[in-house]
Amino acid sequence: MIKNKNMCFKILTVVAVLISCLLAVFVGVPYFNITEGYAMQKVLISLIVVIGVNVLFASLTRLLLPKNVNPYAKIFKVHKWETKLYLFLGVRKWKDKIPELGKLLVGFDKSKIANTHDNDLIMKFMQETIYAEVMHSLSAIFSITALFTDIKLCFLFSLPMVIASLIINVMPIIIQRYNRPKLMLLYDRNKRIEEKRKEESVKS
């Protein structure tokens, strides 16, 4: 299943690289007086930068955030208008088709929440949405640095790959921000039920 999910992102990356190569050779070489070797070198450098940025922040995110990050912090708040926007973008139709890096990186995925009454697992899942959101946000932002490999001709060498990186990172961000409010509602409901149960236990 993971392989099938990853395939769409692999195809998107390959297409972006091919577009960069074609633009570099058939536009850059004849119209901007550059050699094919220089063009391919710039495309390769741009690809390395984009991949390097994504790998870097996938590795560093858990070092940048607290071990037990608070999903209720204001900085991570999801507004109601956002949820409406995500629904408008059809998130329900494609959210389960996106690869779960949490499973690949730390062995955790949403299938572990088999018991919706287990708040420890729900909290863990909410924290994972934060890690994923921050990781993909930083990767998306810093992927733009690939444009600086050649500012004048970035539309030839790096722009297609930067656009692909933005798509690959923004889609998981949307999924995390769409899922987290629902997890919070479930967590809060379980907490209220548990508190009520304790109160009744004390009274009896």
Secondary structure, DSSP 8 states (H G I E B T S, - for coil): -HHHHHHHHHHHHHHHHHHHHHHIIIIIHHHHT--HHHHHHHHHHHHHHHHHHHHHHHHHHHHHS-TT--TTSGGG---HHHHHHHHHTTHHHHGGGS--HHHHHHS--GGG---TT-HHHHHHHHHHHHHHHHHHHHHHHHHGGGGGGSSTTHHHHTHHHHHHHHHHHHHHHHHHHHHHHHHHHHHHHHHHHHHHHHHHHHH-
